[in-house]
Each structure stands twice: as structure tokens, then as C-alpha cells.
Amino acid sequence: MSMRTVIAAALIAFVVLLLGSCSIAGIDRHDRLAMFVRTLNSSDRSTINANFDQSLTANLPLMDAAWWSAYFPGPLDSDHSYGITLLDYSDPSNVVATIMGPPAFNLNNGYPRNAVLVMSREGLDWFIEQLYLDGSTTALIK
């Protein structure tokens, strides 16, 4: 086997691995928040806590199905689903956004709620560490 063949085979293997791996570049902040909202809108929220920093989110053990239902009521239908609008993500550790959700989440007033999401990075992946709502200085998720 010639050296060219070995080099070509190695390059082909590298490209196949690169293209086949969806997480080679990690999960950025936008993707993480999109995954969080997608799970909020899902009837199966069993994986929602995976969006949070497992070592830095202190109240993660409390965030069970009942907790999520109390603070983030399930969407009633596709007309009442969750959505997030990023307003300022220039500071990667403090993303300012608004969250729109079902009427019970939006305090039955039809307006989105202001949110600050403290993000942390673990390797190549970003996670939510804390979540503040409505200008509160006490984190809902900490």
C-alpha cells in the first residue's frame, strides 16, 4: 500500500467522522435554548433537566415532573406553546430573552415574560445554569 493511499484513506475517514458527528462543534447557546423550548413543548419532559448544568444547577434534584408542571405548565395545544426570543446574547453567561408560553405561564395577560438565563460551558457544550424571570433578583432555577 502506497503512502498516498494511506493518506487518502485517513483523510476520507476523518471527513466521514466529521460529517457523521453532529456534536463535533458542541452545542452552542442558541441550540441549547432551542432544545429547552422544544422539550417544554413536548408531552414527554423526562429529558428536560439535561439542558441544565448538572454540576452547577443547585436545585436540579427538585426539578421533577410536578415542579415543571407548576412553574412551566404544559402547552394546551400548538396555539399555546412555548417560545423564546433572544434579546441580548452578547454576554454568553447572561442571555436576556423573553419567554412566551401558555396563558397560565404568561400570568393570563398575553404578554411574554422577561428572562435572564445564566449559561455555563462544559467542554464544547453550553448549558443553562440559572433562570431569572420578570426582573426578580431570586433565581427560579439556581
Secondary structure, 3 states (H helix, E strand, C coil): CCHHHHHHHHHHHHHHHHHHCCCCCCCCHHHHHHHHHHHHCCCCCCCHHHHECCCCCCCHHHCCHHHHHHHCCCCCCHHHCCEEEEEECCCCCEEEEEEECCCCCCCCCCCCEEEEEEEEEECCEEEEEEEEECCCCCCCEC
